[in-house]
Amino acid sequence: MKPNDKTPPGTEPLRPSDSESHFPARSRGSDHIFRTLTEKSFVGMYVAQNGLFVRVNPIIASVSGYAVEELEGRRADSLIHPDDTGYVKRMAREMLRGRRTTAHEFRIVTRKKEIRWVMEAVTPITYSGRPAIFGHFMDITDRKAMEEKLRESETLYRTIFETTGTATIIIEEDTTVALVNSEFERLYGAPKEYWEGKRSWLEFAAEKERERMLGYHNQRRVNPAAAPSRYEFSFVNRKGKVKDVLVTISMIPGTGRSVSSHADITELKRQEKDLRKREREIQAKSRNLEEMNTALKVLLKQREQDQSEMEDKVLANMRHLVLPYLGKLKSGRLGEKERSCIRVLESNLMSIISPFSQRLSSKLLNLTPKELQVAGLIKEGRTSKEIAELLDVAPSTVALYRNRIRKKLTVTGKKVNLRTYLASLN
């Protein structure tokens, strides 16, 4: 589609109205040869002379959307996309002069104003005794569309690969690192150029890990399910610092390559270790607290027993060592004032030494204070006569109190020892 830049002197452009009868016999013979060779060709072929199409085959007509008759006699550069015209002329000129041997690619504009891509090569020939250009091209629109999709896919893939946020590499079957992203650069501490196509991933695996990991590497290429897809290992960076890393590996379908992503879990492992240590400390403290709690319960129980024993001793001493003498004082010759003081003293002492009444069960809550005093003395084993003397009442009155107490405790008419019963209520 590139016109000859240097049209020989004395030649005139071919006009669309010219018919085959105007060509000499040799021209008609060349035309017949062109038709014969190109009619069933799978590529577009044309002859251009003086900047015009002289002959075109049906493939060119099919690609451009024009009829053969419309193209022959038309300017050869009329189909070229305006933005590609300069480039096409320059490439064609270099090819015609023998400076270029490879085909060039450019866009054409069809009759329906659609843009299609073609790949073209041109060579100088003699047609009808005059210099001409023979060109042939292929429609590569579908291939260019596929290439564009591949470029988009590759761009998307590289974008994901770079922005995944995880240190990621692609590994060849021979353990060579083929591709490295920026996160892996930071993890290891070396640029991509240090790795890509030059070094094995075994370099960043701790020596104690290599045999195990290499076994996984080989198993994975025989049967991907035979090797774990996630595991932890000791990662050694360029400075020799060891890190705990969780690796996730999967094979790239249809290849011997694998994708390996690495997450630095060093800090997480340290925190887990600290948590386990704290958990052990808490468990130890918990056991200590339980032991202390048990000991405290024992001490409290012992204290309660000691307190009860002390109260019982105080109560017994008061009743045996104080109250009898107080009763004798009451039976002596006293004035009304002294007798009144003794009664007050007796009442206060009974109030002080009556914790027994406070510890009785709810069955005794309906007893009067005097009945409680009598009940307490009965519990201590006092006889009715002793109680009468201590309370300065008649023995019959004590008998009356005994009956009331039995009735209120609902033990009247039962063969129950009142002293034993009262002791059981404490």
C-alpha positions in Angstrom: 0.0 0.0 0.0 3.0 2.2 -0.2 3.3 4.1 -3.5 6.7 4.2 -5.3 8.3 7.5 -4.2 10.3 7.8 -7.4 8.1 7.4 -10.4 10.3 6.9 -13.5 10.2 9.9 -16.0 7.7 9.6 -18.8 5.3 7.2 -17.0 1.7 8.2 -16.4 -0.7 7.1 -13.6 -3.2 4.4 -14.4 -6.7 5.7 -14.5 -9.7 3.7 -13.3 -11.4 4.1 -16.7 -8.5 2.4 -18.5 -9.5 -1.0 -19.8 -7.4 -4.1 -20.3 -7.5 -3.6 -24.1 -5.3 -0.5 -23.6 -2.5 -2.7 -22.2 0.0 -4.2 -24.5 0.1 -8.0 -24.8 2.9 -8.3 -22.3 0.8 -6.3 -19.8 -2.2 -8.5 -20.3 0.1 -11.5 -19.8 1.4 -10.1 -16.5 -2.2 -9.4 -15.4 -3.2 -13.0 -16.2 -0.3 -14.3 -14.2 -1.2 -12.0 -11.3 -4.8 -13.1 -11.3 -3.8 -16.8 -11.5 -1.3 -16.5 -8.6 -3.4 -14.4 -6.3 -7.0 -15.4 -6.9 -7.0 -18.2 -4.3 -4.3 -16.8 -2.0 -5.0 -16.6 1.7 -3.1 -13.3 1.9 -3.8 -9.9 0.4 -1.7 -9.1 -2.7 -1.4 -6.0 -4.8 0.7 -4.3 -7.5 1.1 -0.5 -7.1 2.5 1.7 -9.8 2.8 5.5 -9.8 1.2 5.6 -6.3 -1.9 3.8 -7.5 -3.2 0.3 -7.1 -2.8 -1.5 -10.5 -4.0 -4.9 -9.4 -5.5 -6.2 -6.1 -6.7 -9.6 -5.2 -10.0 -10.5 -3.5 -8.5 -10.7 0.0 -7.6 -7.0 -0.1 -11.1 -6.2 -1.2 -12.6 -8.4 1.5 -10.5 -6.8 4.3 -11.0 -3.2 3.1 -14.7 -3.5 2.3 -14.2 -2.2 -1.2 -14.8 -4.0 -4.5 -11.8 -5.0 -6.5 -12.9 -2.5 -9.2 -13.1 0.3 -6.7 -9.6 -0.3 -5.4 -7.8 -0.7 -8.8 -6.8 2.9 -9.8 -7.2 4.2 -6.3 -4.4 5.8 -4.4 -2.4 3.0 -2.7 -2.0 5.0 0.6 -5.8 5.9 0.8 -6.5 2.9 3.1 -3.7 3.7 5.6 -4.8 5.2 8.9 -3.8 8.9 8.8 -1.7 8.5 12.0 0.3 5.7 10.5 0.9 7.1 7.0 4.4 8.5 7.7 5.5 5.3 9.5 4.3 3.1 6.6 6.1 5.1 3.9 9.3 5.1 5.9 9.2 1.3 6.5 8.3 0.6 2.9 11.1 2.8 1.6 13.6 1.0 3.8 12.4 -2.4 2.6 12.4 -1.4 -1.1 16.0 -0.2 -0.6 17.0 -3.5 1.0 17.6 -2.0 4.4 14.8 -3.9 6.1 13.6 -7.4 5.7 10.9 -7.8 8.3 7.3 -7.0 7.7 5.8 -3.9 9.4 2.4 -3.5 11.1 0.0 -0.7 10.7 -3.7 0.2 10.7 -6.1 0.7 7.8 -9.5 2.3 7.6 -12.2 0.2 5.8 -15.0 1.5 3.8 -17.3 1.3 6.9 -14.7 3.4 8.8 -13.6 0.4 10.8 -10.0 0.2 11.9 -8.1 -3.0 11.2 -4.6 -4.1 11.7 -2.5 -5.5 8.9 1.1 -6.8 8.5 2.8 -5.9 5.2 5.9 -6.6 3.2 6.8 -4.9 -0.1 9.3 -5.6 -2.9 10.2 -3.8 -6.1 9.2 -5.5 -9.4 8.7 -4.7 -13.0 5.2 -4.7 -14.2 4.3 -4.2 -17.9 7.9 -3.1 -18.5 7.8 -0.4 -15.8 8.9 -0.2 -12.2 6.2 -1.2 -9.7 5.8 -2.4 -6.2 4.5 -5.8 -5.2 3.0 -5.9 -1.8 1.3 -8.6 0.3 -0.3 -8.3 3.7 -2.2 -10.3 6.3 -5.1 -9.1 8.4 -3.9 -9.4 12.0 -6.7 -7.6 13.7 -7.8 -10.7 15.7 -4.2 -11.4 16.7 -3.7 -7.7 17.8 -6.9 -8.0 19.8 -5.6 -11.1 21.5 -2.3 -9.5 22.2 -4.1 -6.5 23.7 -6.1 -8.9 26.0 -2.9 -10.7 26.9 -1.3 -7.3 27.7 -4.3 -6.4 29.8 -4.2 -9.7 31.6 -0.4 -9.4 32.2 -0.9 -5.9 33.5 -3.7 -7.1 35.8 -1.5 -10.0 36.9 1.5 -7.9 37.5 -0.6 -5.3 39.4 -2.1 -8.0 41.6 1.4 -9.6 42.0 2.9 -6.3 43.1 0.0 -5.0 45.3 -1.0 -8.2 47.0 0.6 -7.0 50.3 2.4 -10.3 50.8 5.9 -11.2 49.9 5.4 -13.3 46.8 7.7 -15.0 44.3 7.4 -17.3 41.3 9.6 -20.4 41.4 10.8 -22.5 38.5 10.9 -26.3 38.5 14.7 -26.2 39.1 14.1 -24.0 42.3 15.3 -20.8 40.5 13.4 -17.7 41.5 11.8 -16.3 38.3 9.9 -13.3 39.7 9.9 -11.3 42.9 7.6 -8.5 44.1 8.4 -5.5 46.2 7.2 -7.0 49.5 9.6 -9.9 49.0 12.4 -7.4 48.4 11.7 -5.8 51.8 11.4 -9.2 53.5 14.7 -10.5 52.3 16.6 -7.2 52.0 17.7 -7.4 48.4 16.4 -6.0 45.0 14.7 -8.0 42.4 17.8 -8.1 40.2 19.5 -10.1 42.9 17.0 -12.9 42.6 15.2 -13.1 39.3 16.6 -15.8 37.1 19.8 -16.1 39.1 19.3 -17.7 42.5 17.4 -20.6 44.1 14.8 -20.1 46.8 16.9 -22.5 49.0 19.1 -19.6 49.7 16.5 -18.0 52.1 15.6 -21.3 53.8 17.4 -22.1 57.0 19.8 -25.0 56.5 17.9 -27.2 58.9 14.7 -26.6 56.7 16.1 -27.2 53.3 15.8 -31.0 53.0 12.2 -30.9 54.2 11.2 -28.0 51.9 13.0 -29.4 48.9 11.1 -32.6 49.4 7.8 -30.7 49.3 9.0 -28.8 46.2 9.6 -32.1 44.3 6.4 -33.8 45.5 4.3 -30.9 44.5 5.4 -31.2 40.9 4.5 -34.9 40.8 1.2 -34.6 42.7 0.2 -31.1 44.1 -1.9 -32.7 46.8 1.1 -34.7 48.1 2.8 -31.7 49.7 1.3 -29.2 52.2 0.1 -26.0 50.7 0.7 -24.1 54.0 3.5 -24.5 56.5 5.9 -22.6 58.7 9.6 -22.4 58.3 12.7 -20.5 59.4 13.4 -17.7 56.9 17.0 -16.2 56.7 17.3 -12.7 55.2 20.3 -11.3 53.5 21.8 -10.1 56.8 21.5 -13.5 58.3 18.6 -12.7 60.6 16.2 -15.6 61.2 12.4 -14.9 60.9 9.4 -17.1 61.4 7.5 -17.2 58.1 4.2 -18.8 57.1 4.4 -19.8 53.4 1.5 -20.6 51.1 2.4 -22.4 47.8 0.3 -23.4 44.8 1.2 -24.6 41.3 0.5 -22.6 38.2 -1.7 -24.9 36.1 -0.1 -26.3 33.0 3.4 -25.3 34.1 6.2 -26.5 36.3 6.1 -23.2 38.1 4.7 -22.4 41.6 3.6 -19.3 43.3 4.9 -18.8 46.9 3.6 -16.2 49.3 5.4 -15.5 52.6 3.9 -13.9 55.7 6.3 -12.8 58.4 4.8 -14.2 61.7 7.9 -13.5 63.9 6.1 -11.0 66.0 3.0 -13.2 66.2 5.0 -16.1 67.3 6.7 -14.0 70.0 3.3 -12.8 71.2 2.1 -16.4 71.3 5.1 -17.4 73.4 4.5 -14.5 75.8 0.8 -15.5 76.0 1.7 -19.1 76.8 4.2 -17.9 79.4 1.6 -15.6 81.0 -1.0 -18.4 80.9 1.4 -20.6 82.8 2.0 -17.8 85.3 -1.8 -17.2 85.7 -2.4 -20.9 86.1 0.4 -21.0 88.8 -1.1 -18.0 90.6 -4.6 -19.6 90.3 -3.3 -22.7 91.9 -1.7 -20.6 94.7 -5.0 -18.7 95.2 -6.9 -21.9 95.4 -4.5 -23.2 98.0 -4.6 -19.9 99.9 -8.4 -20.0 99.7 -8.5 -23.5 101.0 -6.1 -22.6 103.8 -8.2 -19.5 104.5 -11.4 -21.6 104.8 -9.6 -23.9 107.2 -8.5 -20.9 109.3 -12.0 -19.3 109.2 -13.5 -22.6 110.3 -10.9 -23.0 113.0 -11.6 -19.4 114.1 -15.3 -20.1 114.3 -14.7 -23.1 116.4 -12.3 -21.2 118.6 -14.8 -18.4 119.0 -17.6 -20.9 119.8 -15.4 -22.6 122.3 -14.4 -19.3 123.9 -18.0 -18.2 124.1 -19.0 -21.5 125.7 -16.2 -21.2 128.2 -17.1 -17.6 129.1 -20.8 -18.7 129.4 -19.9 -21.7 131.5 -17.6 -19.7 133.8 -20.1 -16.9 134.2 -22.9 -19.4 135.1 -20.7 -21.4 137.5 -18.5 -18.7 139.0 -20.6 -15.6 138.9 -24.3 -16.3 138.9 -24.4 -18.6 141.9 -22.8 -15.9 144.1 -25.1 -13.4 142.6 -28.0 -15.6 143.6 -26.7 -15.8 147.2 -26.5 -12.1 147.3 -30.1 -11.9 146.3 -31.1 -14.2 149.1 -29.2 -12.2 151.7 -30.5 -9.3 153.7 -30.5 -6.5 151.3 -32.2 -3.2 151.1 -34.6 -2.4 148.3 -32.0 -0.3 146.6 -29.3 -3.0 146.7 -31.8 -5.6 145.6 -32.7 -3.4 142.7 -29.1 -3.0 141.7 -28.6 -6.7 141.8 -31.5 -7.3 139.6 -30.1 -4.8 137.0 -26.7 -6.5 137.3 -28.3 -9.9 136.8 -30.3 -8.7 133.8 -27.2 -7.2 132.2 -25.0 -10.2 132.8 -27.7 -12.5 131.3 -27.8 -10.2 128.3 -24.1 -10.3 127.9 -23.7 -14.1 128.3 -26.6 -15.1 126.2 -25.0 -15.6 122.8 -26.7 -19.0 123.1 -30.0 -17.3 122.6 -28.7 -15.6 119.4 -27.4 -18.9 117.9 -30.7 -20.8 118.5 -32.7 -21.9 115.5 -35.8 -20.1 114.3 -37.8 -22.5 116.5 -36.8 -20.5 119.6 -37.5 -17.0 118.2 -40.9 -17.0 119.8 -39.5 -17.5 123.3 -39.7 -14.6 125.7 -36.4 -13.3 127.2 -37.2 -15.0 130.6 -38.0 -18.3 128.7 -34.7 -17.9 126.9 -32.9 -17.5 130.2 -34.5 -20.6 131.6 -33.8 -22.5 128.3 -30.1 -21.5 128.6 -29.8 -22.7 132.1 -31.6 -26.0 131.2 -29.1 -26.5 128.4 -26.2 -26.1 130.9 -27.7 -28.9 133.0 -29.1 -26.8 135.8 -31.8 -28.3 137.9 -35.1 -26.6 138.5 -34.1 -25.7 142.1 -30.8 -24.2 140.9 -32.6 -22.2 138.2 -35.2 -21.0 140.8 -32.4 -19.8 143.1 -30.5 -18.0 140.2 -33.7 -16.3 138.9 -35.1 -15.7 142.4 -38.3 -17.4 141.6 -40.2 -20.3 143.0 -39.5 -23.9 141.7 -43.1 -24.1 140.5 -42.5 -21.0 138.4 -39.5 -22.8 136.8 -41.7 -25.8 136.1 -44.2 -23.5 134.4 -41.4 -22.1 132.2 -40.4 -25.6 131.3 -43.9 -26.5 130.2 -44.2 -23.3 128.1 -40.8 -24.0 126.5 -41.8 -27.6 125.6 -45.1 -26.4 124.2 -43.5 -23.7 122.0 -40.9 -26.2 120.8 -43.7 -28.7 120.1 -42.1 -31.4 122.2 -45.0 -31.6 124.7 -46.0 -35.2 125.4 -42.9 -36.6 123.7 -40.3 -38.6 125.4 -37.6 -36.0 124.7 -35.0 -34.8 127.1 -35.4 -31.0 127.1 -31.7 -30.4 127.8 -30.6 -32.7 125.0 -33.0 -31.2 122.6 -31.9 -27.7 123.4 -28.3 -28.6 122.9 -29.1 -30.0 119.5 -30.6 -26.7 118.4 -27.3 -24.8 119.0 
